[in-house]
Each structure stands twice: as C-alpha cells, then as structure tokens.
Amino acid sequence: MRTLRAAVPNVLLIVVDCLRADMLARGRRAWPRMSALAAGGARFTACYSTCPTTTPAVTAILTGRYPSTHGVQGLRGTQLSESVPTAAEQLGRAGAATWCSATGPLLDTVGSFRGFADAEYRDVPRRSVHSGWGPEGIAQIARLAAGERPFFAVVHLWDAHTPRTYPPRFENRAHGRNAYERAIAGMDAWIGDAIAAAGPDTVVVLTGDHGENTVFEPHNLREQAAWRRINQHLPIAKWAEAAVDHGVRSSSKRALRWAPRYFWNHGQTLLESLVRVPLVVSGPGIVPGARSTPVSHVDIAPTLVDLAGAAHPDAGWQGTSLAAALGEGTEPPPYPVAMEIAVAPSIPAIRQQAIRRGRHKLITSFDDERVTDGLYDVESDPGELRNLAATEPGLADELREMLRGLVAERAQTVEMPADDDEEIAERLRELGYL
C-alpha cells in the first residue's frame, strides 16, 4: 500500500449512538452546530444502518461489510475475524495517525477497532461528553490536528442512548420536546468544539449507529427515572417478546410500529425509525448539498480510504465509495442496500433482513417462518403504513432474491473467549440490556 499524500485531509468520524435521520433532516435551533454542519456539508438523506444494534452496526462502518459477512452477529458472543480488514488498518499502514474513543458495548475485545494505534474505552463515569472526558476528548483531537501526520479519528457518543443523559440546564422546551431530543441538544456544543479542534483540513463525517424508538418518550429526566423504577416491577421483557412475535406475523406491523420504547429502544425491527440514520460529510473537496440516492453504512469505509488517498487492494468492501459523488456534487450510482437484525444470547430477537432499492423497501426473513413480508414505497409512505406485499408479489420476490445475494455470504463465526464474553455481559447488565 502506498503512503498517504502530503496534502490529504484528516478524517474525523463521529458516531452518535441512536441518532435518527429525522433529527438532522432540517435545521433546529436546539442543536445549531450539527444543523450548520448538515447545511454546509453533503447530506445523504436516505442512509441506512446495516443493523439496529450497536456492535454489528459500528463494525460494518469500519469494515465496509454487512454483519452476515463480517461475522459480528450481536452485542456479545462473536468477534471480528483477523481475516476481515478494517479501514483503520488500511489508513494506519498508509501512514495515518489513528485514534478512537468508544463506550457502551464496544469493548476492544470485539475486534471492531483493530488497526487503531490508540483505542480508548470510556467506562462509567466517563461515558458522557459532560463528564471529565469531554474536554479530554477535545484536547486529544487538537493534539492529532497539530501532529505531522494526517489522522483518522473515530468518536462514539453515548448520551442519547437510554438512559438519556444531559445537564439540568437543558431541561426546557428550547432544547427539545423530550428527553431524547434534549440529550442530542446536550451533545451539540461538544460536537462543534470537536470539529473546531480538528481544524479546516479535516473531513468530518457525522452519522448514527442506528435509529431509535421514541414512542412514548419521557418528557424529561425526572419522568425517565420514574418509568425506570416502574418498569423494574413489570414483566416488560415478556410483553416486548410477545409484541415482537405478534408484530412480525402481522401484515400491518402495528405492534412493532407502536410498541412503547420501554419495550425496546432499538434492535427488534427494521422499520425506518430504527435503521434510517443521518450521514453528513463536510470538509475540503466536499461539494455540499443533499443526495437522495439510498446509501449504506458499508459505503463509509471505502469512502474514507478513497478520500485519504490510500489504496485498498482486496479489502473486500461490500459497499461502494461515495468519494466521487462527494467531490463532484452528484448523486452516487443507485444500487440496493441491505439491513439485518442481530441476535445475541439473552437478548430475544427474531432474525430478519431488509433491502432498499430505489423507492421500495422489503422486510422479510430467511431464517424464521413466522415473519410476514412487509413491502413499502418509502418515498410516498415514509411511515410504512401500507404493506404492498400482497398486491405486488412479483416485486417482493424480485427484491427478496436480490437481498439474498447481498447477505448470503455468511462469515465463519469467531466465538469470543468466555472471559471476554463475560466482561461484555457485565457491561450489558450495567447498561440495562440483561
């Protein structure tokens, strides 16, 4: 691999956990820095996460492969094979300084951050941008910007994940309608400071790992805490499992669409609210403006390597580089994108797959006969209220076969050592997953 050109840009990738696409679909006074980034950058208005679960989704971002191919199938139990290359390895070998900071379930034992020279895991009490880590993270980005080598930095932000986190001063309508929006508003200043610290020679990429269920979202932190106490005395897991089982069987999917976020925040469906995420790219050589062609998180790794001028022979990307569309101000070539439900021990889920091609999206399952197909025209029906599977069976069959080709490459599963798996399980218990 050749070394990076002297004039290549730095790359700062910010992944906001649970950030839905509609949060950046228009400018909002509650988060002016992110709104300004979106307004002045290239916005992909139909970007899809590969999976509504953090660990497989972030691994897809960094490997350019779908979960069925990179092999990290859930929050625990599996890890990335040494044979799967990452963008950080590609850029590091080309001479970039590499650093990442992550939290939640993203422990380094998963292998998703292989290739980063400096990989930081933030445990309690350093998860939030409002903790002592906040200014330290900004200082680290500034140090990278002052270095002699171009850098590739990845930051994973957790504040919008349940339980939402933000300072009491954000507890008013000016910062959002509910706890979710206020948590996003609370991260805005930090994100703006991070972009400033990275400097003008940096390509900034902002996305969410997946979306979020905000049905019956608490209005404030006090209400959030009250519901958490109440839920401890209710059979929430049993009700949630019943709602998923009924919802996947139903052609209307109402049980999935209207299940309260106390049943599940994400991870259980492939509806738009959980898989459609923002993707904003801004920086030197990037032509601003909206691009409406559907794209995927698997496109990010090949795009970043291309933007940095590094070769990537035999990287095995399943995505397509968006570098030309970014530099020319054009739409990327249209192609279908896929999504998958992850499974993990002790976290009930029904494995499903989905595909978006053009204006149509099909949700199906190759693994579970209980799942009734859902076919939607998401341009005219963004709420996925009208299931077209029964009236357009030919289109459903066509999309299903196309989807099978995208997710058919099942990777050889690499089981995580028992001690590492238990460490992640302990984090998941602390996070409220188990």
VOGU-3710 file (C-alpha; in Angstrom, 3 decimals, decimal comma):
1> mrtlraavpn> 0,000/0,000/0,000  1,315/3,432/-0,851  1,717/6,079/1,835  -0,714/8,951/2,180  -0,130/12,031/0,078  1,202/15,024/1,961  -1,876/17,113/1,191  -4,559/14,555/2,104  -7,163/15,633/4,659  -7,568/14,410/8,185
11> vllivvdclr> -10,736/12,395/8,871  -12,926/12,754/11,971  -15,787/10,251/12,150  -18,396/10,993/14,827  -20,903/8,209/15,519  -23,780/9,346/17,743  -25,490/6,343/19,281  -29,242/6,218/18,472  -29,222/9,283/16,168  -32,253/9,078/13,867
21> admlargrra> -32,237/10,558/10,365  -35,117/12,928/11,105  -33,051/14,714/13,752  -30,895/16,295/11,027  -33,472/16,379/8,232  -33,894/20,098/8,857  -32,069/22,737/10,853  -33,007/23,052/14,521  -32,195/25,797/16,978  -31,782/23,175/19,706
31> wprmsalaag> -28,610/21,861/18,049  -27,141/24,711/15,955  -23,663/23,217/15,423  -24,930/19,955/13,946  -27,526/21,846/11,923  -24,819/24,097/10,492  -22,680/21,073/9,643  -25,593/19,480/7,783  -26,498/22,715/5,996  -22,923/23,304/4,834
41> garftacyst> -21,998/19,720/4,000  -23,029/16,858/1,785  -26,174/15,236/3,234  -27,233/11,720/2,311  -30,922/11,825/3,137  -31,506/8,078/2,678  -28,616/6,487/4,555  -29,202/3,134/6,231  -27,533/1,418/9,123  -26,773/-2,228/8,451
51> cptttpavta> -28,212/-3,276/11,799  -30,228/-1,580/14,593  -27,749/-2,870/17,192  -24,562/-1,000/18,092  -21,784/-3,570/17,863  -22,650/-5,101/14,457  -23,513/-1,637/13,082  -20,240/0,026/14,095  -18,288/-2,992/12,868  -19,987/-2,581/9,470
61> iltgrypsth> -18,993/1,093/9,374  -15,339/0,235/9,970  -15,121/-2,859/7,741  -17,417/-1,941/4,828  -19,181/-5,297/5,194  -22,633/-6,418/6,290  -22,947/-8,255/9,625  -23,613/-11,541/7,810  -20,176/-11,119/6,215  -18,041/-9,503/8,928
71> gvqglrgtql> -19,362/-12,069/11,429  -20,039/-9,867/14,480  -23,625/-11,013/14,890  -24,693/-9,313/18,106  -23,688/-7,464/21,225  -21,750/-10,450/22,566  -20,620/-13,963/21,746  -18,730/-13,252/18,499  -15,734/-11,179/17,475  -14,216/-9,892/14,270
81> sesvptaaeq> -12,097/-12,388/12,383  -8,455/-11,489/11,811  -9,091/-12,117/8,110  -11,501/-9,173/7,831  -9,599/-5,922/7,161  -10,661/-2,614/8,693  -10,435/0,952/7,442  -8,153/1,797/10,364  -5,697/-0,905/9,292  -5,727/0,416/5,734
91> lgragaatwc> -5,172/4,019/6,813  -2,682/3,167/9,532  -0,495/1,211/7,106  -0,639/4,188/4,765  0,808/6,430/7,469  -2,184/7,992/9,226  -2,230/8,510/12,980  -5,230/6,528/14,233  -7,253/7,055/17,420  -10,702/6,066/18,583
101> satgplldtv> -12,804/6,521/21,693  -15,849/4,333/22,296  -18,150/3,226/25,082  -21,275/1,168/25,757  -20,866/-2,409/24,463  -17,915/-1,541/22,195  -15,092/-3,164/24,125  -11,859/-3,720/22,224  -12,201/-7,497/22,680  -14,817/-7,457/19,879
111> gsfrgfadae> -12,059/-6,523/17,427  -14,022/-3,793/15,648  -11,331/-1,232/16,449  -8,433/-3,323/15,233  -5,931/-1,135/13,441  -6,235/1,887/15,728  -2,895/2,680/17,340  -4,754/4,178/20,292  -8,156/2,695/21,175  -9,825/4,138/24,265
121> yrdvprrsvh> -12,825/2,607/26,055  -14,795/5,001/28,259  -16,362/3,336/31,265  -18,574/4,901/33,923  -18,306/7,771/34,822  -16,587/8,895/31,604  -19,240/7,959/29,054  -20,870/11,363/28,641  -19,498/14,398/26,839  -20,496/16,238/30,015
131> sgwgpegiaq> -18,108/14,149/32,132  -14,426/14,791/32,689  -13,777/13,002/29,399  -15,457/15,800/27,402  -12,575/18,321/27,458  -10,024/15,498/27,326  -11,550/14,247/24,071  -11,379/17,724/22,559  -7,744/18,067/23,658  -6,863/14,721/22,059
141> iarlaagerp> -8,401/15,758/18,745  -6,451/19,021/18,904  -3,215/17,081/19,514  -3,902/14,910/16,482  -4,564/18,022/14,382  -1,254/19,531/15,496  0,692/16,415/14,528  2,841/15,967/11,461  0,781/13,110/10,022  -2,796/13,139/8,776
151> ffavvhlwda> -5,099/11,461/11,264  -8,111/9,154/11,300  -10,140/9,612/14,472  -13,405/7,926/15,474  -15,549/9,068/18,394  -18,603/7,149/19,615  -21,005/9,294/21,683  -23,447/7,698/24,119  -25,582/10,461/25,667  -28,701/9,839/23,536
161> htprtypprf> -28,764/6,153/24,454  -31,097/5,117/27,263  -30,996/6,250/29,937  -30,596/9,616/28,202  -28,025/11,987/29,699  -27,850/15,780/29,710  -27,240/18,563/32,254  -30,244/20,018/34,139  -29,903/23,312/32,257  -31,195/21,525/29,134
171> enrahgrnay> -34,451/20,671/30,878  -36,645/23,079/28,951  -38,529/23,297/25,671  -35,820/25,367/23,968  -33,596/22,276/23,946  -36,162/19,812/22,637  -39,585/18,324/23,197  -38,492/15,303/25,197  -35,547/13,589/26,870  -34,253/12,145/23,594
181> eraiagmdaw> -34,096/15,484/21,803  -32,566/17,186/24,841  -29,840/14,560/25,004  -28,995/15,324/21,372  -29,022/19,067/22,114  -26,681/18,404/25,024  -24,041/16,916/22,704  -24,195/19,717/20,152  -21,648/22,074/21,705  -19,145/19,232/22,193
191> igdaiaaagp> -19,512/18,158/18,575  -18,993/21,736/17,443  -15,872/22,045/19,599  -14,540/18,731/18,266  -14,960/19,924/14,676  -13,196/23,197/15,509  -10,339/21,334/17,220  -9,909/19,089/14,176  -9,228/22,125/12,007  -10,160/23,203/8,468
201> dtvvvltgdh> -8,110/20,474/6,786  -10,358/17,758/8,229  -13,134/15,827/6,546  -15,855/15,461/9,177  -18,319/12,575/8,938  -21,362/12,563/11,235  -23,755/9,636/11,463  -25,716/7,498/13,912  -25,001/3,832/14,513  -28,750/3,167/14,189
211> gentvfephn> -32,041/4,914/14,898  -34,267/4,833/17,956  -37,789/4,044/19,090  -39,218/7,196/20,683  -42,867/6,143/21,019  -43,977/7,391/24,470  -40,609/9,038/25,045  -40,340/10,619/28,543  -40,588/14,383/28,511  -37,733/14,898/30,953
221> lreqaawrri> -35,176/13,120/33,131  -37,489/13,012/36,128  -40,124/11,174/34,101  -37,452/8,898/32,648  -36,300/7,937/36,146  -39,867/7,293/37,272  -40,558/4,959/34,368  -37,320/3,083/35,013  -38,428/2,459/38,608  -41,890/1,340/37,488
231> nqhlpiakwa> -40,525/-0,957/34,808  -38,489/-2,871/37,360  -41,765/-4,231/38,744  -43,399/-5,077/35,399  -42,835/-8,052/33,047  -41,521/-5,727/30,325  -39,331/-8,375/28,665  -42,272/-10,774/28,417  -44,550/-8,107/26,940  -41,853/-6,983/24,499
241> eaavdhgvrs> -41,239/-10,523/23,294  -44,989/-11,006/22,747  -45,200/-7,721/20,810  -42,338/-8,772/18,520  -43,825/-12,208/17,958  -47,239/-10,735/17,087  -45,773/-7,887/15,074  -43,665/-9,976/12,706  -46,636/-12,256/11,971  -48,935/-9,345/11,158
251> sskralrwap> -49,005/-7,758/7,715  -49,755/-4,366/9,300  -46,746/-4,457/11,685  -48,692/-2,218/14,075  -47,371/-3,975/17,175  -43,836/-3,208/16,007  -44,586/0,361/14,995  -46,447/1,431/18,121  -44,718/-0,586/20,820  -43,527/1,857/23,519
261> ryfwnhgqtl> -39,837/2,485/23,820  -39,984/0,780/27,237  -40,435/-2,481/25,311  -37,370/-1,850/23,177  -35,301/1,168/22,208  -33,877/-0,421/19,060  -32,672/-3,782/17,822  -36,003/-5,537/17,273  -37,274/-4,169/13,951  -36,049/-2,941/10,577
271> leslvrvplv> -38,588/-0,138/10,297  -37,322/3,256/9,129  -37,130/4,804/12,593  -34,546/2,220/13,660  -32,418/1,849/10,531  -32,503/5,207/8,746  -29,733/7,455/10,012  -28,158/10,771/9,056  -24,927/10,826/7,070  -23,246/14,208/6,706
281> vsgpgivpga> -19,801/14,714/5,177  -18,101/18,111/5,234  -14,600/19,384/4,603  -12,022/20,184/1,933  -13,000/18,965/-1,516  -16,573/18,106/-0,479  -19,339/19,717/-2,536  -22,283/20,500/-0,233  -25,892/19,653/-0,926  -28,425/16,885/-0,452
291> rstpvshvdi> -28,090/13,478/-2,122  -31,283/11,419/-2,069  -29,993/8,129/-3,517  -30,106/5,371/-0,876  -26,689/4,570/0,593  -25,441/2,379/3,419  -23,007/2,364/6,296  -20,962/-0,184/4,342  -20,094/2,695/1,998  -18,265/4,654/4,694
301> aptlvdlaga> -15,038/2,613/4,920  -14,273/2,598/1,175  -15,211/6,283/1,001  -12,857/7,305/3,811  -9,970/5,299/2,390  -10,545/6,886/-1,023  -10,756/10,401/0,418  -7,473/9,814/2,246  -5,776/8,722/-0,974  -4,880/5,263/0,323
311> ahpdagwqgt> -5,026/2,180/-1,865  -7,234/-0,655/-0,678  -6,471/-3,771/-2,729  -8,561/-6,809/-1,823  -10,242/-5,048/1,078  -13,438/-6,977/0,437  -15,715/-3,952/0,706  -19,383/-4,733/0,122  -20,078/-1,023/-0,033  -19,337/1,496/-2,747
321> slaaalgegt> -17,082/4,527/-2,361  -19,027/7,793/-2,313  -15,874/9,867/-2,887  -16,721/10,783/-6,487  -20,235/11,914/-5,588  -18,828/13,975/-2,715  -16,188/15,650/-4,853  -18,396/16,279/-7,884  -21,623/17,243/-6,136  -23,504/14,427/-7,873
331> epppypvame> -25,724/11,570/-6,803  -23,924/8,254/-6,272  -24,842/5,440/-8,665  -28,049/3,757/-7,479  -27,724/0,287/-6,016  -29,624/-1,776/-3,402  -28,658/-1,681/0,283  -29,376/-4,290/2,947  -30,160/-4,366/6,674  -30,177/-7,212/9,195
341> iavapsipai> -31,423/-7,957/12,713  -28,666/-9,120/15,044  -29,082/-11,851/17,613  -27,294/-12,281/20,913  -27,503/-14,576/23,943  -30,132/-13,459/26,489  -31,473/-10,715/24,175  -34,569/-12,082/22,377  -34,842/-11,145/18,725  -36,328/-12,576/15,556
351> rqqairrgrh> -33,796/-12,598/12,779  -34,940/-10,550/9,804  -33,393/-8,978/6,719  -34,418/-5,966/4,624  -33,475/-4,314/1,341  -33,977/-0,805/-0,007  -33,846/-0,422/-3,787  -34,991/2,832/-5,289  -38,234/3,852/-3,617  -39,127/0,365/-2,365
361> klitsfdder> -38,143/-1,466/0,786  -38,795/-5,126/1,610  -38,611/-6,575/5,126  -38,503/-10,374/5,200  -36,752/-13,280/6,905  -34,690/-16,114/5,500  -34,433/-17,652/8,970  -37,873/-17,529/10,610  -41,141/-18,635/9,030  -43,149/-16,511/11,458
371> vtdglydves> -42,179/-13,317/9,642  -44,749/-11,927/7,210  -43,198/-9,879/4,413  -43,519/-6,121/4,503  -43,136/-4,251/1,199  -43,286/-0,458/1,278  -42,921/2,520/-1,023  -40,950/4,569/1,491  -40,966/7,696/-0,659  -44,759/8,018/-0,757
381> dpgelrnlaa> -45,270/6,130/2,537  -42,360/7,009/4,848  -44,281/5,769/7,882  -44,505/2,273/6,335  -48,248/2,147/6,870  -49,284/0,458/3,600  -47,917/-3,053/3,086  -47,780/-3,791/-0,652  -46,541/-7,385/-0,359  -49,933/-8,935/-1,134
391> tepgladelr> -50,675/-6,664/-4,109  -47,180/-6,697/-5,659  -45,885/-10,244/-5,065  -43,639/-10,134/-8,134  -41,748/-7,119/-6,840  -41,450/-8,718/-3,404  -39,982/-11,890/-4,932  -37,534/-9,873/-7,032  -36,311/-7,885/-4,050  -36,060/-10,991/-1,893
401> emlrglvaer> -33,735/-12,701/-4,342  -31,639/-9,554/-4,668  -31,437/-9,342/-0,874  -30,389/-12,966/-0,618  -27,395/-12,167/-2,789  -26,359/-9,278/-0,530  -26,492/-11,134/2,781  -25,843/-14,709/1,636  -22,130/-14,597/2,405  -22,220/-15,966/5,928
411> aqtvempadd> -18,888/-15,411/7,617  -17,299/-18,121/9,663  -18,246/-17,188/13,213  -15,356/-16,479/15,541  -16,525/-17,256/19,056  -15,437/-14,871/21,756  -13,393/-16,360/24,628  -15,534/-16,971/27,716  -13,747/-14,386/29,879  -14,137/-11,662/27,250
421> deeiaerlre> -17,793/-12,560/26,709  -18,483/-12,321/30,437  -16,819/-8,903/30,549  -19,170/-7,673/27,836  -22,117/-9,343/29,589  -21,241/-7,381/32,721  -21,286/-4,150/30,700  -24,653/-5,125/29,196  -26,099/-5,765/32,665  -24,867/-2,360/33,779
431> lgyl> -26,379/-0,780/30,653  -29,730/-2,467/31,297  -29,676/-4,933/28,382  -29,598/-8,032/30,573
//
